[in-house]
Amino acid sequence: MRLACGGLLIAMLCACGDDGGGGGASWAVVAEDQPSSLLSVWGSSATDVWAVGGDPRTGTGPLVMHYDGETWTKLDTGLRNIDLWWVFGFAGGPVFMSGSNGTIVRYQNGTFEKLTTPGTFIVFGMWGAAPDDMWAVGGNFGGSGFAWRYDGRAWTEFPNVPPDIMSQGTCWKVNGRGANDVWISATLGTTLHWDGATLERVDVPVEASLLSIAGNSKRFVTVGGAFDGLLFENDGSGWKSALPAGGPLLTGVAVSEDQAYAVGQFGTILRRGDSGWSTEKPRMTNQNLHATWIDPSGGAWAVGGHFDTPPMSAGVLLHKGEPLRSGF
């Protein structure tokens, strides 16, 4: 296992410059060649960061790492033979993690608790306006798409997912601006919008999977593709393509009020500037990137590895911003 630990390497990488702005910072490798892919990264701040991923099937369970601003700590969830596809939570807790076999665990006060869920398919994404107002979405790589709701007591199946998504599709990710403004990205060029009363279908003019979705007060962004990457923006007037045709498949997107990043195959990272989207350089890894996140201080994070076929491997974590004090 190769570790990019603190100090010299990260400092050298951060001195390389930033081909697209971003305050002079550049991307750095925090960790690579991990025993399993990393699939999601989230935190309440730059000193409270969670990265989760697959289970390397070595008896140690899924990869769960926490950064407190000084060091990274590996935590044991108690799960075995479960891949964790997503992490989302709240400052001070709880933190929710979801994955294969319908798994959702809640971490609070130093303890992991496995919650009862309505199904056994993969929970690919989660988001919530509050710990007692959560969404979880998923499916089975092209079938049995679902959405669940959590009220702080129990997860229940949300009944209004379109029938073609339930039978033939997958709900990939969910994100929102508030309890009454929630977006879900899905297969078949489908997005779903919840306004607090109705789940409305708002199709994108493609039939490929939309693998991630995120937004701010101005717009929502969804990314995906089949053979080529797709990126669409919606400022309230409908989905419009914001990328020329072609380019690698895009799998993750993060949007804050003043920044936006999209990540995908072969280490691709796109950044949205005032004039639109452009590719970040230099490329820091050739591994596929699965997800990205922007912390409240403006630092950007990306995770990935070999996750398309089991067993997952070669996990990588990238960071852009003030140098971290340590790698894994």
Phi and psi in degrees as GROMACS dihedral restraints (atoms count N, CA, C in turn):
[ dihedral_restraints ]
;  ai    aj    ak    al  type     phi  dphi    fc
    3     4     5     6     1  -101.2    20    10
    4     5     6     7     1   128.6    20    10
    6     7     8     9     1  -113.9    20    10
    7     8     9    10     1   134.3    20    10
    9    10    11    12     1  -101.1    20    10
   10    11    12    13     1    86.3    20    10
   12    13    14    15     1   -95.5    20    10
   13    14    15    16     1   119.1    20    10
   15    16    17    18     1    44.3    20    10
   16    17    18    19     1  -154.5    20    10
   18    19    20    21     1    28.9    20    10
   19    20    21    22     1  -120.9    20    10
   21    22    23    24     1   -61.2    20    10
   22    23    24    25     1   -50.2    20    10
   24    25    26    27     1   -61.8    20    10
   25    26    27    28     1   -48.1    20    10
   27    28    29    30     1   -65.6    20    10
   28    29    30    31     1   -39.0    20    10
   30    31    32    33     1   -62.1    20    10
   31    32    33    34     1   -40.3    20    10
   33    34    35    36     1   -64.8    20    10
   34    35    36    37     1   -42.1    20    10
   36    37    38    39     1   -66.0    20    10
   37    38    39    40     1   -38.1    20    10
   39    40    41    42     1   -72.2    20    10
   40    41    42    43     1   -12.5    20    10
   42    43    44    45     1   -92.4    20    10
   43    44    45    46     1     2.5    20    10
   45    46    47    48     1   -77.5    20    10
   46    47    48    49     1   -12.0    20    10
   48    49    50    51     1    94.1    20    10
   49    50    51    52     1   169.0    20    10
   51    52    53    54     1  -129.6    20    10
   52    53    54    55     1   111.3    20    10
   54    55    56    57     1   -69.6    20    10
   55    56    57    58     1    -5.7    20    10
   57    58    59    60     1  -135.5    20    10
   58    59    60    61     1    26.6    20    10
   60    61    62    63     1    91.4    20    10
   61    62    63    64     1  -139.1    20    10
   63    64    65    66     1    77.7    20    10
   64    65    66    67     1    31.9    20    10
   66    67    68    69     1    73.0    20    10
   67    68    69    70     1    20.7    20    10
   69    70    71    72     1    85.4    20    10
   70    71    72    73     1    -7.3    20    10
   72    73    74    75     1   -80.2    20    10
   73    74    75    76     1   159.9    20    10
   75    76    77    78     1  -134.9    20    10
   76    77    78    79     1   167.6    20    10
   78    79    80    81     1   -71.8    20    10
   79    80    81    82     1   144.2    20    10
   81    82    83    84     1  -132.3    20    10
   82    83    84    85     1   148.4    20    10
   84    85    86    87     1   -82.6    20    10
   85    86    87    88     1   118.3    20    10
   87    88    89    90     1   -89.4    20    10
   88    89    90    91     1   -40.7    20    10
   90    91    92    93     1  -154.6    20    10
   91    92    93    94     1   146.9    20    10
   93    94    95    96     1  -149.0    20    10
   94    95    96    97     1   169.7    20    10
   96    97    98    99     1    54.3    20    10
   97    98    99   100     1    37.6    20    10
   99   100   101   102     1   -72.6    20    10
  100   101   102   103     1   158.8    20    10
  102   103   104   105     1   -64.3    20    10
  103   104   105   106     1   -18.8    20    10
  105   106   107   108     1  -144.4    20    10
  106   107   108   109     1   158.7    20    10
  108   109   110   111     1   -60.0    20    10
  109   110   111   112     1   149.2    20    10
  111   112   113   114     1   -99.5    20    10
  112   113   114   115     1   132.6    20    10
  114   115   116   117     1  -115.9    20    10
  115   116   117   118     1   -19.2    20    10
  117   118   119   120     1  -153.6    20    10
  118   119   120   121     1   147.5    20    10
  120   121   122   123     1  -139.3    20    10
  121   122   123   124     1   136.3    20    10
  123   124   125   126     1  -158.8    20    10
  124   125   126   127     1   156.3    20    10
  126   127   128   129     1  -163.6    20    10
  127   128   129   130     1   169.5    20    10
  129   130   131   132     1   -90.3    20    10
  130   131   132   133     1   -16.4    20    10
  132   133   134   135     1  -163.9    20    10
  133   134   135   136     1   178.1    20    10
  135   136   137   138     1   -71.3    20    10
  136   137   138   139     1    -9.9    20    10
  138   139   140   141     1  -115.9    20    10
  139   140   141   142     1    20.0    20    10
  141   142   143   144     1  -148.1    20    10
  142   143   144   145     1    80.3    20    10
  144   145   146   147     1  -120.9    20    10
  145   146   147   148     1   134.4    20    10
  147   148   149   150     1  -116.6    20    10
  148   149   150   151     1   136.6    20    10
  150   151   152   153     1  -129.7    20    10
  151   152   153   154     1   128.4    20    10
  153   154   155   156     1  -128.0    20    10
  154   155   156   157     1   160.1    20    10
  156   157   158   159     1  -164.4    20    10
  157   158   159   160     1  -154.5    20    10
  159   160   161   162     1   -80.2    20    10
  160   161   162   163     1   170.9    20    10
  162   163   164   165     1   -99.4    20    10
  163   164   165   166     1   118.8    20    10
  165   166   167   168     1   -73.3    20    10
  166   167   168   169     1     1.5    20    10
  168   169   170   171     1    61.9    20    10
  169   170   171   172     1    39.6    20    10
  171   172   173   174     1  -110.8    20    10
  172   173   174   175     1     9.1    20    10
  174   175   176   177     1    90.0    20    10
  175   176   177   178     1     3.4    20    10
  177   178   179   180     1  -103.1    20    10
  178   179   180   181     1    -7.3    20    10
  180   181   182   183     1    84.0    20    10
  181   182   183   184     1   179.9    20    10
  183   184   185   186     1   -65.8    20    10
  184   185   186   187     1   151.7    20    10
  186   187   188   189     1   -75.0    20    10
  187   188   189   190     1   119.0    20    10
  189   190   191   192     1  -133.2    20    10
  190   191   192   193     1   116.1    20    10
  192   193   194   195     1  -121.4    20    10
  193   194   195   196     1   141.4    20    10
  195   196   197   198     1  -127.9    20    10
  196   197   198   199     1   134.4    20    10
  198   199   200   201     1  -112.9    20    10
  199   200   201   202     1   127.7    20    10
  201   202   203   204     1  -107.2    20    10
  202   203   204   205     1    15.1    20    10
  204   205   206   207     1    95.3    20    10
  205   206   207   208     1   -13.4    20    10
  207   208   209   210     1  -120.1    20    10
  208   209   210   211     1   -50.7    20    10
  210   211   212   213     1  -140.7    20    10
  211   212   213   214     1   161.1    20    10
  213   214   215   216     1   -97.8    20    10
  214   215   216   217     1   137.5    20    10
  216   217   218   219     1  -125.4    20    10
  217   218   219   220     1   132.2    20    10
  219   220   221   222     1   -87.1    20    10
  220   221   222   223     1   130.8    20    10
  222   223   224   225     1  -112.7    20    10
  223   224   225   226     1   145.7    20    10
  225   226   227   228     1   -99.7    20    10
  226   227   228   229     1   115.4    20    10
  228   229   230   231     1   -76.6    20    10
  229   230   231   232     1   -16.9    20    10
  231   232   233   234     1    87.0    20    10
  232   233   234   235     1    -7.8    20    10
  234   235   236   237     1   -82.0    20    10
  235   236   237   238     1   151.3    20    10
  237   238   239   240     1  -138.1    20    10
  238   239   240   241     1   142.3    20    10
  240   241   242   243     1    59.2    20    10
  241   242   243   244     1    33.3    20    10
  243   244   245   246     1  -125.1    20    10
  244   245   246   247     1   128.9    20    10
  246   247   248   249     1   -94.2    20    10
  247   248   249   250     1   131.7    20    10
  249   250   251   252     1   -97.1    20    10
  250   251   252   253     1   118.7    20    10
  252   253   254   255     1   -96.6    20    10
  253   254   255   256     1   -16.6    20    10
  255   256   257   258     1  -154.1    20    10
  256   257   258   259     1   152.3    20    10
  258   259   260   261     1  -138.5    20    10
  259   260   261   262     1   136.9    20    10
  261   262   263   264     1  -157.6    20    10
  262   263   264   265     1   143.3    20    10
  264   265   266   267     1  -163.8    20    10
  265   266   267   268     1  -155.5    20    10
  267   268   269   270     1  -139.8    20    10
  268   269   270   271     1   148.1    20    10
  270   271   272   273     1   -57.0    20    10
  271   272   273   274     1   128.4    20    10
  273   274   275   276     1    82.4    20    10
  274   275   276   277     1    -2.5    20    10
  276   277   278   279     1    94.6    20    10
  277   278   279   280     1   164.8    20    10
  279   280   281   282     1   -79.7    20    10
  280   281   282   283     1   168.4    20    10
  282   283   284   285     1  -117.8    20    10
  283   284   285   286     1   128.7    20    10
  285   286   287   288     1  -105.4    20    10
  286   287   288   289     1   141.0    20    10
  288   289   290   291     1  -131.5    20    10
  289   290   291   292     1   139.4    20    10
  291   292   293   294     1  -134.4    20    10
  292   293   294   295     1   158.6    20    10
  294   295   296   297     1  -174.7    20    10
  295   296   297   298     1  -146.0    20    10
  297   298   299   300     1   -68.3    20    10
  298   299   300   301     1   160.8    20    10
  300   301   302   303     1    59.8    20    10
  301   302   303   304     1    32.2    20    10
  303   304   305   306     1    67.1    20    10
  304   305   306   307     1    23.1    20    10
  306   307   308   309     1   -80.9    20    10
  307   308   309   310     1   131.2    20    10
  309   310   311   312     1  -135.3    20    10
  310   311   312   313     1   125.1    20    10
  312   313   314   315     1  -117.2    20    10
  313   314   315   316     1   149.5    20    10
  315   316   317   318     1  -118.2    20    10
  316   317   318   319     1   129.2    20    10
  318   319   320   321     1  -108.8    20    10
  319   320   321   322     1   123.9    20    10
  321   322   323   324     1  -155.7    20    10
  322   323   324   325     1   136.4    20    10
  324   325   326   327     1    54.9    20    10
  325   326   327   328     1    38.7    20    10
  327   328   329   330     1    80.8    20    10
  328   329   330   331     1     8.8    20    10
  330   331   332   333     1  -128.4    20    10
  331   332   333   334     1   137.6    20    10
  333   334   335   336     1   -94.7    20    10
  334   335   336   337     1   134.3    20    10
  336   337   338   339     1  -127.2    20    10
  337   338   339   340     1   123.9    20    10
  339   340   341   342     1   -81.9    20    10
  340   341   342   343     1   122.9    20    10
  342   343   344   345     1   -92.8    20    10
  343   344   345   346     1   149.8    20    10
  345   346   347   348     1   -74.3    20    10
  346   347   348   349     1   133.3    20    10
  348   349   350   351     1  -126.5    20    10
  349   350   351   352     1   163.2    20    10
  351   352   353   354     1   -78.3    20    10
  352   353   354   355     1    -8.3    20    10
  354   355   356   357     1  -153.1    20    10
  355   356   357   358     1  -177.2    20    10
  357   358   359   360     1  -123.9    20    10
  358   359   360   361     1     8.3    20    10
  360   361   362   363     1   -83.5    20    10
  361   362   363   364     1   174.7    20    10
  363   364   365   366     1   -72.7    20    10
  364   365   366   367     1   132.3    20    10
  366   367   368   369     1   -93.5    20    10
  367   368   369   370     1   100.2    20    10
  369   370   371   372     1   -81.6    20    10
  370   371   372   373     1   -27.3    20    10
  372   373   374   375     1  -151.4    20    10
  373   374   375   376     1   154.6    20    10
  375   376   377   378     1  -144.6    20    10
  376   377   378   379     1   153.2    20    10
  378   379   380   381     1  -162.2    20    10
  379   380   381   382     1   152.1    20    10
  381   382   383   384     1  -152.9    20    10
  382   383   384   385     1   150.6    20    10
  384   385   386   387     1   -80.6    20    10
  385   386   387   388     1   -22.6    20    10
  387   388   389   390     1  -160.6    20    10
  388   389   390   391     1   163.2    20    10
  390   391   392   393     1   -59.9    20    10
  391   392   393   394     1   -21.4    20    10
  393   394   395   396     1  -109.6    20    10
  394   395   396   397     1    22.6    20    10
  396   397   398   399     1  -146.8    20    10
  397   398   399   400     1    76.1    20    10
  399   400   401   402     1  -115.9    20    10
  400   401   402   403     1   150.7    20    10
  402   403   404   405     1  -117.8    20    10
  403   404   405   406     1   145.5    20    10
  405   406   407   408     1  -136.5    20    10
  406   407   408   409     1   139.0    20    10
  408   409   410   411     1  -133.9    20    10
  409   410   411   412     1   158.9    20    10
  411   412   413   414     1   176.6    20    10
  412   413   414   415     1  -152.6    20    10
  414   415   416   417     1   161.1    20    10
  415   416   417   418     1  -148.3    20    10
  417   418   419   420     1  -138.6    20    10
  418   419   420   421     1    52.4    20    10
  420   421   422   423     1    53.2    20    10
  421   422   423   424     1    51.4    20    10
  423   424   425   426     1   113.0    20    10
  424   425   426   427     1    19.4    20    10
  426   427   428   429     1  -166.3    20    10
  427   428   429   430     1   159.0    20    10
  429   430   431   432     1    60.8    20    10
  430   431   432   433     1    39.1    20    10
  432   433   434   435     1   -61.6    20    10
  433   434   435   436     1   141.5    20    10
  435   436   437   438     1  -147.5    20    10
  436   437   438   439     1   163.0    20    10
  438   439   440   441     1  -135.2    20    10
  439   440   441   442     1   136.7    20    10
  441   442   443   444     1  -119.7    20    10
  442   443   444   445     1   154.2    20    10
  444   445   446   447     1  -120.0    20    10
  445   446   447   448     1   149.9    20    10
  447   448   449   450     1  -129.6    20    10
  448   449   450   451     1   128.7    20    10
  450   451   452   453     1  -108.5    20    10
  451   452   453   454     1    15.7    20    10
  453   454   455   456     1    93.9    20    10
  454   455   456   457     1   -13.8    20    10
  456   457   458   459     1  -117.3    20    10
  457   458   459   460     1   -41.0    20    10
  459   460   461   462     1  -153.6    20    10
  460   461   462   463     1   149.3    20    10
  462   463   464   465     1   -87.7    20    10
  463   464   465   466     1   131.8    20    10
  465   466   467   468     1  -131.2    20    10
  466   467   468   469     1   153.8    20    10
  468   469   470   471     1   -74.3    20    10
  469   470   471   472     1   131.7    20    10
  471   472   473   474     1   -83.5    20    10
  472   473   474   475     1   125.3    20    10
  474   475   476   477     1   -83.3    20    10
  475   476   477   478     1    -8.9    20    10
  477   478   479   480     1  -104.6    20    10
  478   479   480   481     1    20.0    20    10
  480   481   482   483     1   -67.2    20    10
  481   482   483   484     1   134.4    20    10
  483   484   485   486     1   -54.4    20    10
  484   485   486   487     1   141.6    20    10
  486   487   488   489     1   -57.7    20    10
  487   488   489   490     1   -36.1    20    10
  489   490   491   492     1   -70.2    20    10
  490   491   492   493     1   -30.3    20    10
  492   493   494   495     1   -72.9    20    10
  493   494   495   496     1   -39.4    20    10
  495   496   497   498     1   -64.6    20    10
  496   497   498   499     1   -35.0    20    10
  498   499   500   501     1   -93.0    20    10
  499   500   501   502     1   -36.4    20    10
  501   502   503   504     1  -121.9    20    10
  502   503   504   505     1    -8.2    20    10
  504   505   506   507     1  -119.3    20    10
  505   506   507   508     1  -174.4    20    10
  507   508   509   510     1  -138.1    20    10
  508   509   510   511     1   138.7    20    10
  510   511   512   513     1   -91.2    20    10
  511   512   513   514     1   118.5    20    10
  513   514   515   516     1   -90.1    20    10
  514   515   516   517     1   -50.2    20    10
  516   517   518   519     1  -144.3    20    10
  517   518   519   520     1   161.2    20    10
  519   520   521   522     1  -139.7    20    10
  520   521   522   523     1   141.8    20    10
  522   523   524   525     1  -156.3    20    10
  523   524   525   526     1   162.6    20    10
  525   526   527   528     1  -161.9    20    10
  526   527   528   529     1   171.1    20    10
  528   529   530   531     1  -104.0    20    10
  529   530   531   532     1   -10.0    20    10
  531   532   533   534     1   174.1    20    10
  532   533   534   535     1   176.7    20    10
  534   535   536   537     1   -59.4    20    10
  535   536   537   538     1   -27.9    20    10
  537   538   539   540     1  -111.2    20    10
  538   539   540   541     1    24.4    20    10
  540   541   542   543     1  -150.4    20    10
  541   542   543   544     1    78.8    20    10
  543   544   545   546     1  -122.5    20    10
  544   545   546   547     1   135.7    20    10
  546   547   548   549     1  -119.9    20    10
  547   548   549   550     1   140.3    20    10
  549   550   551   552     1  -121.3    20    10
  550   551   552   553     1   135.2    20    10
  552   553   554   555     1  -104.6    20    10
  553   554   555   556     1   145.0    20    10
  555   556   557   558     1  -148.2    20    10
  556   557   558   559     1  -177.5    20    10
  558   559   560   561     1   -74.3    20    10
  559   560   561   562     1   174.8    20    10
  561   562   563   564     1    62.8    20    10
  562   563   564   565     1    29.0    20    10
  564   565   566   567     1    64.0    20    10
  565   566   567   568     1    32.8    20    10
  567   568   569   570     1  -107.9    20    10
  568   569   570   571     1   133.0    20    10
  570   571   572   573     1  -121.1    20    10
  571   572   573   574     1   150.8    20    10
  573   574   575   576     1  -123.8    20    10
  574   575   576   577     1   135.6    20    10
  576   577   578   579     1  -120.7    20    10
  577   578   579   580     1   126.5    20    10
  579   580   581   582     1  -104.0    20    10
  580   581   582   583     1   123.4    20    10
  582   583   584   585     1  -106.0    20    10
  583   584   585   586     1    13.6    20    10
  585   586   587   588     1    99.2    20    10
  586   587   588   589     1   -16.0    20    10
  588   589   590   591     1  -131.0    20    10
  589   590   591   592     1   -35.9    20    10
  591   592   593   594     1  -133.3    20    10
  592   593   594   595     1   139.7    20    10
  594   595   596   597     1   -96.6    20    10
  595   596   597   598     1   106.1    20    10
  597   598   599   600     1   -99.6    20    10
  598   599   600   601     1   137.6    20    10
  600   601   602   603     1   -85.0    20    10
  601   602   603   604     1   125.6    20    10
  603   604   605   606     1  -126.8    20    10
  604   605   606   607     1    93.9    20    10
  606   607   608   609     1   -74.3    20    10
  607   608   609   610     1   147.1    20    10
  609   610   611   612     1   -94.3    20    10
  610   611   612   613     1   145.1    20    10
  612   613   614   615     1   -74.6    20    10
  613   614   615   616     1    49.1    20    10
  615   616   617   618     1  -145.2    20    10
  616   617   618   619     1   167.8    20    10
  618   619   620   621     1  -115.1    20    10
  619   620   621   622     1    14.0    20    10
  621   622   623   624     1   -84.9    20    10
  622   623   624   625     1   167.1    20    10
  624   625   626   627     1   -69.4    20    10
  625   626   627   628     1   140.4    20    10
  627   628   629   630     1  -106.6    20    10
  628   629   630   631     1   103.1    20    10
  630   631   632   633     1   -86.6    20    10
  631   632   633   634     1   -15.0    20    10
  633   634   635   636     1  -156.3    20    10
  634   635   636   637     1   161.3    20    10
  636   637   638   639     1  -155.0    20    10
  637   638   639   640     1   142.0    20    10
  639   640   641   642     1  -161.4    20    10
  640   641   642   643     1   163.0    20    10
  642   643   644   645     1  -162.7    20    10
  643   644   645   646     1   175.0    20    10
  645   646   647   648     1  -133.8    20    10
  646   647   648   649     1  -163.4    20    10
  648   649   650   651     1   -69.1    20    10
  649   650   651   652     1   -17.8    20    10
  651   652   653   654     1   -96.7    20    10
  652   653   654   655     1   -37.6    20    10
  654   655   656   657     1  -159.7    20    10
  655   656   657   658     1   159.2    20    10
  657   658   659   660     1  -109.5    20    10
  658   659   660   661     1   150.9    20    10
  660   661   662   663     1  -127.5    20    10
  661   662   663   664     1   135.5    20    10
  663   664   665   666     1  -128.6    20    10
  664   665   666   667     1   143.3    20    10
  666   667   668   669     1  -131.7    20    10
  667   668   669   670     1   159.6    20    10
  669   670   671   672     1   169.0    20    10
  670   671   672   673     1  -136.5    20    10
  672   673   674   675     1   133.0    20    10
  673   674   675   676     1   179.9    20    10
  675   676   677   678     1  -121.8    20    10
  676   677   678   679     1   -77.2    20    10
  678   679   680   681     1   -96.6    20    10
  679   680   681   682     1   -30.8    20    10
  681   682   683   684     1  -117.8    20    10
  682   683   684   685     1   154.1    20    10
  684   685   686   687     1   -73.0    20    10
  685   686   687   688     1   146.1    20    10
  687   688   689   690     1  -126.9    20    10
  688   689   690   691     1   142.5    20    10
  690   691   692   693     1  -145.5    20    10
  691   692   693   694     1   121.5    20    10
  693   694   695   696     1  -123.3    20    10
  694   695   696   697     1   146.5    20    10
  696   697   698   699     1  -120.6    20    10
  697   698   699   700     1   148.7    20    10
  699   700   701   702     1  -135.4    20    10
  700   701   702   703     1   110.5    20    10
  702   703   704   705     1   -97.0    20    10
  703   704   705   706     1    16.4    20    10
  705   706   707   708     1   107.7    20    10
  706   707   708   709     1    -9.1    20    10
  708   709   710   711     1  -109.1    20    10
  709   710   711   712     1    14.7    20    10
  711   712   713   714     1   108.5    20    10
  712   713   714   715     1   165.0    20    10
  714   715   716   717     1   -79.9    20    10
  715   716   717   718     1   131.2    20    10
  717   718   719   720     1  -133.1    20    10
  718   719   720   721     1   138.2    20    10
  720   721   722   723     1   -64.6    20    10
  721   722   723   724     1   134.8    20    10
  723   724   725   726     1  -117.1    20    10
  724   725   726   727     1    11.9    20    10
  726   727   728   729     1  -133.7    20    10
  727   728   729   730     1   146.1    20    10
  729   730   731   732     1   -67.5    20    10
  730   731   732   733     1   160.3    20    10
  732   733   734   735     1   -62.6    20    10
  733   734   735   736     1   149.9    20    10
  735   736   737   738     1    98.2    20    10
  736   737   738   739     1   177.2    20    10
  738   739   740   741     1    96.4    20    10
  739   740   741   742     1   165.2    20    10
  741   742   743   744     1   -65.0    20    10
  742   743   744   745     1   155.4    20    10
  744   745   746   747     1   -57.7    20    10
  745   746   747   748     1   136.4    20    10
  747   748   749   750     1  -106.9    20    10
  748   749   750   751     1   133.6    20    10
  750   751   752   753     1  -120.3    20    10
  751   752   753   754     1   -17.8    20    10
  753   754   755   756     1  -140.6    20    10
  754   755   756   757     1   151.6    20    10
  756   757   758   759     1  -149.3    20    10
  757   758   759   760     1   143.3    20    10
  759   760   761   762     1  -136.0    20    10
  760   761   762   763     1   140.5    20    10
  762   763   764   765     1  -137.0    20    10
  763   764   765   766     1   125.9    20    10
  765   766   767   768     1  -112.0    20    10
  766   767   768   769     1  -174.0    20    10
  768   769   770   771     1   -66.7    20    10
  769   770   771   772     1   -27.4    20    10
  771   772   773   774     1  -126.6    20    10
  772   773   774   775     1     5.2    20    10
  774   775   776   777     1  -142.8    20    10
  775   776   777   778     1   158.5    20    10
  777   778   779   780     1  -154.9    20    10
  778   779   780   781     1   137.2    20    10
  780   781   782   783     1  -133.5    20    10
  781   782   783   784     1   147.2    20    10
  783   784   785   786     1  -130.0    20    10
  784   785   786   787     1   142.6    20    10
  786   787   788   789     1  -131.2    20    10
  787   788   789   790     1   160.3    20    10
  789   790   791   792     1  -171.0    20    10
  790   791   792   793     1  -148.5    20    10
  792   793   794   795     1   -59.5    20    10
  793   794   795   796     1   149.7    20    10
  795   796   797   798     1    58.4    20    10
  796   797   798   799     1    31.8    20    10
  798   799   800   801     1    75.1    20    10
  799   800   801   802     1    16.6    20    10
  801   802   803   804     1   -66.7    20    10
  802   803   804   805     1   131.6    20    10
  804   805   806   807     1  -131.7    20    10
  805   806   807   808     1   125.4    20    10
  807   808   809   810     1  -110.1    20    10
  808   809   810   811     1   144.6    20    10
  810   811   812   813     1  -125.2    20    10
  811   812   813   814     1   139.9    20    10
  813   814   815   816     1   -92.6    20    10
  814   815   816   817     1   120.1    20    10
  816   817   818   819     1  -106.4    20    10
  817   818   819   820     1  -172.0    20    10
  819   820   821   822     1   -62.4    20    10
  820   821   822   823     1   -28.6    20    10
  822   823   824   825     1   -99.4    20    10
  823   824   825   826     1     7.3    20    10
  825   826   827   828     1   122.2    20    10
  826   827   828   829     1  -160.8    20    10
  828   829   830   831     1   -93.6    20    10
  829   830   831   832     1   140.2    20    10
  831   832   833   834     1  -144.2    20    10
  832   833   834   835     1   161.9    20    10
  834   835   836   837     1   -83.7    20    10
  835   836   837   838     1   132.1    20    10
  837   838   839   840     1   -75.9    20    10
  838   839   840   841     1   139.4    20    10
  840   841   842   843     1  -136.1    20    10
  841   842   843   844     1   152.1    20    10
  843   844   845   846     1   -77.5    20    10
  844   845   846   847     1   160.1    20    10
  846   847   848   849     1   -72.0    20    10
  847   848   849   850     1   131.1    20    10
  849   850   851   852     1   -96.9    20    10
  850   851   852   853     1   -14.8    20    10
  852   853   854   855     1  -156.0    20    10
  853   854   855   856     1   155.4    20    10
  855   856   857   858     1   -98.7    20    10
  856   857   858   859     1    -3.1    20    10
  858   859   860   861     1   -70.5    20    10
  859   860   861   862     1   151.0    20    10
  861   862   863   864     1   -68.9    20    10
  862   863   864   865     1   136.1    20    10
  864   865   866   867     1   -99.6    20    10
  865   866   867   868     1   135.5    20    10
  867   868   869   870     1  -102.2    20    10
  868   869   870   871     1   -35.5    20    10
  870   871   872   873     1  -151.9    20    10
  871   872   873   874     1   161.0    20    10
  873   874   875   876     1  -144.8    20    10
  874   875   876   877     1   158.7    20    10
  876   877   878   879     1  -151.6    20    10
  877   878   879   880     1   146.6    20    10
  879   880   881   882     1  -114.7    20    10
  880   881   882   883     1   122.1    20    10
  882   883   884   885     1   -80.8    20    10
  883   884   885   886     1   165.6    20    10
  885   886   887   888     1   -61.8    20    10
  886   887   888   889     1   -21.8    20    10
  888   889   890   891     1   -88.7    20    10
  889   890   891   892     1     0.0    20    10
  891   892   893   894     1   100.3    20    10
  892   893   894   895     1    -1.9    20    10
  894   895   896   897     1   -70.3    20    10
  895   896   897   898     1   144.5    20    10
  897   898   899   900     1  -111.9    20    10
  898   899   900   901     1   145.4    20    10
  900   901   902   903     1  -133.7    20    10
  901   902   903   904     1   147.9    20    10
  903   904   905   906     1  -146.6    20    10
  904   905   906   907     1   144.1    20    10
  906   907   908   909     1  -133.6    20    10
  907   908   909   910     1   156.4    20    10
  909   910   911   912     1  -178.7    20    10
  910   911   912   913     1  -151.3    20    10
  912   913   914   915     1   141.7    20    10
  913   914   915   916     1  -154.3    20    10
  915   916   917   918     1   -96.9    20    10
  916   917   918   919     1    98.8    20    10
  918   919   920   921     1  -124.5    20    10
  919   920   921   922     1    -1.2    20    10
  921   922   923   924     1   -74.9    20    10
  922   923   924   925     1   -30.6    20    10
  924   925   926   927     1  -135.1    20    10
  925   926   927   928     1   143.9    20    10
  927   928   929   930     1   -78.0    20    10
  928   929   930   931     1   156.1    20    10
  930   931   932   933     1   -79.2    20    10
  931   932   933   934     1   146.7    20    10
  933   934   935   936     1   -65.2    20    10
  934   935   936   937     1   148.5    20    10
  936   937   938   939     1  -159.9    20    10
  937   938   939   940     1   179.2    20    10
  939   940   941   942     1    57.5    20    10
  940   941   942   943     1    43.1    20    10
  942   943   944   945     1   -61.0    20    10
  943   944   945   946     1   142.1    20    10
  945   946   947   948     1  -137.5    20    10
  946   947   948   949     1   142.8    20    10
  948   949   950   951     1  -129.7    20    10
  949   950   951   952     1   127.2    20    10
  951   952   953   954     1  -115.7    20    10
  952   953   954   955     1   153.3    20    10
  954   955   956   957     1  -143.7    20    10
  955   956   957   958     1   144.6    20    10
  957   958   959   960     1  -129.4    20    10
  958   959   960   961     1   120.6    20    10
  960   961   962   963     1   147.2    20    10
  961   962   963   964     1  -154.5    20    10
  963   964   965   966     1   -60.3    20    10
  964   965   966   967     1   134.2    20    10
  966   967   968   969     1   -54.6    20    10
  967   968   969   970     1   137.5    20    10
  969   970   971   972     1   -76.6    20    10
  970   971   972   973     1   157.6    20    10
  972   973   974   975     1   -77.5    20    10
  973   974   975   976     1   -20.6    20    10
  975   976   977   978     1  -159.1    20    10
  976   977   978   979     1   157.9    20    10
  978   979   980   981     1   -94.7    20    10
  979   980   981   982     1  -173.8    20    10
